[in-house]
Amino acid sequence: MSMVRFSLVISLVGFCVGVLVACSATPVNNVELSNNNNSQTSAPEKNSPMLFNQQLEQDLNANLLTTLQSKIDVLSIAKHLRLLYPAQFANPLNTAKAAADVKQQLVAGIADISTVFSWHYMHSEVLNDNSLVAYYRIDSDSGYSYVTFWLEPDSYKIYDFHSVSFAFSALDFVGKFNQLFINNPESQPQLNNLVKALQVNDIEAAFTIYHNLAPTVKTNRALSDFLLRKYSQLSATEAQAMKTIVLPIFEQAGHSSLLFEAHYIQLDNFAAAIKMVKGLPLFALQDSKMQSELAILHAYNREFEPAINYGRQAIMAEPNQHEAYFVLLQVSFLAKDYGLSLDLMNVLVSKFDYIMGRKVISEFEESDSFIASNEYQDWVKQRTNS
């Protein structure tokens, strides 16, 4: 078997549900509800959330947009908008238009994700408010991220979506961004101009407008989330320019986003990168991929005890996945814990049929000292004589 490429797991995802709600800056397009709602179709056979999500995983990986359209329900979106923000969504027609726009954006955004990432259903649970949520990991060759779907408990229709890179789910963002305008009428002209500047990627104008906002508006979490969503949509050059707006907001407020992990890794600021990962919700933090992520980040930060602990937890979470063993092997070389190195190599040989020769081992960082060690030399002799 060939050696897998080892690297830091760097998150790429920026699920880009933009401004989804009618307000002075963001008029809702007039959409015929009957053309977008599939609530009249028959509900899926009542089997279990697990079977439903296993099928949804297959549909998402096949990028079946027609199937996805049928599973995202406009009436459910409208119902939950009214429940979450009754004052803002008291008008049925405006609520229907907003819900149709949310659905359109969700379908487009999820389709965009599916062109880059593959979907992996993790598990479902019923929350304290009796809402049903389904957790997914999305994978690519360059990294991982996590998303949550909210499902109607009876029909399993999807009505909300959250990418862990952002503070709010789609519906919460709609409501809270609208509230920002309602609660700050004196700042509405500036907020309108800020939205317009970002719609045309005029980062310099947006920078000026943002810094002239009232302090309470500048620190509003919905505005921060809006800026982050826009930041995630930009080209590398434009994103670099906008980072001068977005990053200080998060650093000063003590917030975290997986979108910034790669930035801190590039600066060798592994403590800050760890903070970005540890800001994830529990379902994502407990995943083997993020346990491995924390293992390697702590190791690069020369914190070897937690690094090894996280590496072991990653293996316990997915004992049949070789990636976690390779990550912990890298940690063991950095920690110079060669007894652990040999244990892991033995597992990789016996369990996964890897040939752990000098050439393979030399691909790891700080492996030269291990190759020169008595432990490795004895291991080679023992295997040669067996």
N, C-alpha and C positions, 0 to 999 in steps of 0.2 A: 504494500500500500504506500501511496505517496504521502509526504508530509503536508499538512495543511499550512497555509500561510498564517503566521502569527502576527498580530498587530493589536494595538489598542482598539477597543471597540469605540467608535466615534459616532455619536448620534447625528443623523442628517435631517430628520424629519421636520418639516414645518407645515402642518396641515393648515391650509390657507382658506379658512372660512373668513371672508372679509367682513365688511360692515353689512349686516343682514337685515336691518330694520329701518322702517320709515322714521326719519327725523328731519330736522331742517337741513341737514347735510346729505342725507341719504334717502331720497324718495324711493318708494317701492314701485317696481314695475307692475302694471296692471296685468295680472295673470288670471286666466280663466281657471277657477278651482276645479271644475269638472274635468279639465284636460290633464291635471297633474295628480289628482287624488285617486288612489286605488283602494280606498277603504271599502268599496262595495264588493271587491273580490272576496271569495270565500277564505276564511281563516285557515292557516295550515293545520294539518291533522295534529291534535293535541298529543304530542309524544313527550318531549322533555326539552328544556332549554339546551341541554347538551347536544341532542340530535339536531335541533334547529340550527345551532351555531356551527356545528360540524358541516352542515350543508351550506350555511352562509359562508364559511371559510372557503369551501370549494368554489362557490359562485364568485366570491371576490377575487380569488386567485385566477379564475377563468375570465375575469373582467366582464361578467355578464350584466351589462347595464340595465337591460330590460328587467331582469330578475331583481336587481337592486332597486329600481324604480318602484316595483310592486311592494317592496318590504319597508320603504320609508313612507310614512302615512301623514298626509297633510292635516287631516282632522285631529290626529293625535298631537301633532305639533301645535296646532291652534289651541287645543284643550289645555296643554301644559303651559303655553305662553300665558293664557288667562289665569291659570292657577298660580303661576309664579309671580306674575306682574298684573294683577287685576285692574289697577288704575290705568295702566298704559294700554291695555288690550281689552278695553270694554266695548269698543266698536267692532261688531262682528265682521264687517266688510274689510276694515283695515287689518284685523287679525288674520283673516283668511289670506289676504294678499301677502302679509308678512310671512305666514306659514308656508305659502307656496314658494316664496323666494328662498326661505331657509332650506326647503327640500331641494330646490334647484342647485343651490350652492353646495349642499351636502353631497348630492350625487356627483357633481363635477369634481369636488375636492377628493372624495373617496376614489373616484376613477383615476384622478391624477396620482394618488398614492399607489394605486395598483400597477401603474406603469413602471414604478421604481422598486417597490417593496413587495414582498410576499407576506401573506396573512397567516398568522398562527393563533388559533383559538386556545386560550388558556383555561378559563373557567368562568362560571356564572355565580351570582349570589343575589339574594333578596336583601335589600337594605332595610334599615329601621323604619323608613316611611313606606315599606312594602313595594318599593320600586324594584324592578328586575334589571340588573346590569350584566353585561357580558364583557369580559376583558380579553384583549387581543395584543399579541406582540406583532410588530411589523418588522421584517428583516430585509436587509440588502447585503451586498458584498462588503459595503463600507460601514455598516452599523445597524443599530436597532433602535426602536422606540415603541411606545405603547399607546393604545387608544381604548376608550370605553364606549360601548353602545348602551343606550337606555331603551328597553323593550317594554311594550305593553304586556302585563303578566298573563293575559288571557289569549291574545292573538299573536304575540311576539312581534307586533309591528314596531319598527324603529321610529323613535321620535326625538332622540337627542344623541349627541356625539361629542366626545372630548378627547383631544390629543394632550398628552401629558406635558408637551412643550409649552402649553399656555395655561393661564390661571383659570379660565372659565370654559365651561362647555358651550356649545353653539347657542343654546337657548339662553343661558345665563349671560353670555356676551351680548346677545341682542338686547336683553332687558337692561343690563347695567350700562351699556353704551348709550342707550336711549335716555336713561336716567341722568347721565352726565350732562346732556343738553338741557333736559327739563330743569334740573337743579341749579344750573349755572347760566341763566338767561343772558347775563351781562357778558359772558364769554362766548356766546354762540357765534358771533361773527368770526372771531379768531379760530374757533374749532372748525367752522365751515371751511375757512381758508386753509387750515392745516390738512383737513381731509382732501380738499381739492389739490393741494400741492403734492400730497403723497400719491394721489391717483395718477398724476403725470410724472411721478418719480423726481420731482424737484426737491431734492434733499436739502439744498442750501436754504431755500425758502421755508421749508418745514422746520429746519433748525432754528431759524430766526423767530418764526411764529411761536414755536414751542417755548422758547426761553422768555418770551414776553407774556406768557399766560400767568394768571394768578397762581401763587404757590399751591393752594388747595386743589386747583384743577390739574396742575402739573403732576401732582403726586397721586391723582385718582387712579385706582387699580384698573379700571376699565380702559382708561386712556393708555396706560402702560401696556395692557394686553393688545389693544388696537395697534400700537406702534410695533409690538413684537410680531404680530401677525403680518403686518406690512413688511417688516424687516425680513421675515422668513421667505417672502415672495421675490425678493430682489436678486439681481445678478450679484456675483461676488464683488465687483467693483462698487456697485451702488450700496450693497450691504455694508461694506467697509466704511463708507461715508456715513451711513445712518447709525452705525455702531456708536458714534460719538454722542448720539442722542439717547439711544436705547440702553446701552450698557451702564452708564452712570446711574440711571433710574433704578436699576436692579441692584447695583452695588450699594447705593446709599440707603435703599429701603430694606436691604437684607433679603431680597427675593431671590429665587433661583429659577433657572430654566435649562432643560437639557440642551437647548440650542446653543448655549454658551460653553458647554463642556469642551468642545474642540478648541475654542479660543483660548481657554486657560491651559489646556495641554500644550498648545503651541508655545505658550509663554513659560512652560515648565512650572506653572503654578498649580501643582497637583492638589494642594489643599483646597483651592477654589474649585477645581474640577470635581473633587469629591463632594463638595457642598452642592454643586449642581445636580449630581446623581442622587444624593441623599434627600433632595427636595421632592423626589418622586413619590407617588402614592404607594401604599404598602404592597399592593398586588404586583407592581412593577419591581419594587426593591427586592421582593422575595424570589423573583425569577432567577434562574441559574445564570443567565447572561449578565444581569446587573450585579449578582454576587461576584462573578468573575471580573466584571468591570471594576468593582471596588477593590478586589484583591490586587489587581495590577496597578491601580492608582495608588493604593497605600504602599505597595512595594516601591514604586518610583519615588514616593515621598519618604522612603527609608523607614517606614512603620511596618516592620515585618510581622509582628505578632498578629495584628488585625488582618494583615494581608493574607497570611496563611489560614486564619480562621475563615475569612470570606471564601478563599479558594476551596477549602474543605466543604463549606456549605453549598457551594456551586456544584460540586461533585455529588453531594448527597441529594440535591434537588433533581439532577439529571445524570444518574450514574452510568447511563449507556451512551452519553455524548462525549466524544473524545476531546472536544474543544476545552472543556473545563479542566481536564487533566493537563493539557498543554499549557494553559494559563498558570495553573499551580506549579508546573515544572519550571516555567519562566520565573515565577516568584521564588522558587527554591534556589535557583541560580543566583538571583539578586541577593537573597538572604544568606547565601553560602551554607544552606542547610542541605548538605549532600546526602545525608541519610534519607531525607524526604525525596530528594532527586532520584535516588536509586529505586525507592519504593514505587514512585510514579512511572519510571521507565519500565520496571517489571510489569506493571499493569498494562502499559501501552503495548508491550510486546505480547503478553499472554492474552489480553482481552480484545485488543484491536489489531493485532498482527503487524504492528509497526516495526520496522527495522531501525533500531536506535543506534546507528553507527556514528562515528566521529563527524561525518559530513552533515548529518541531520542535526546533531547536537550543536554544532558550530553555528547554526543559523540563529540560535538564541543569544540574547545579550548576556554578557559576562559569563559565557560558558567556557572560556579559555581556562580559567582557574579550576573549573570542575574537571575538564579533560586532563589537566596536569595533576590532579589529586590522586592520592593513594586509593581513595574509595573507588574512583572510576577505573583505575588500572586493575584493581582486584576484581571488580565486576566483569571487566573484559576477559580476564584470565579464567574466571569461573565459568563464563558462558562458552569460552573456547574449549575448555576441558569437559564440558557437560555433553 
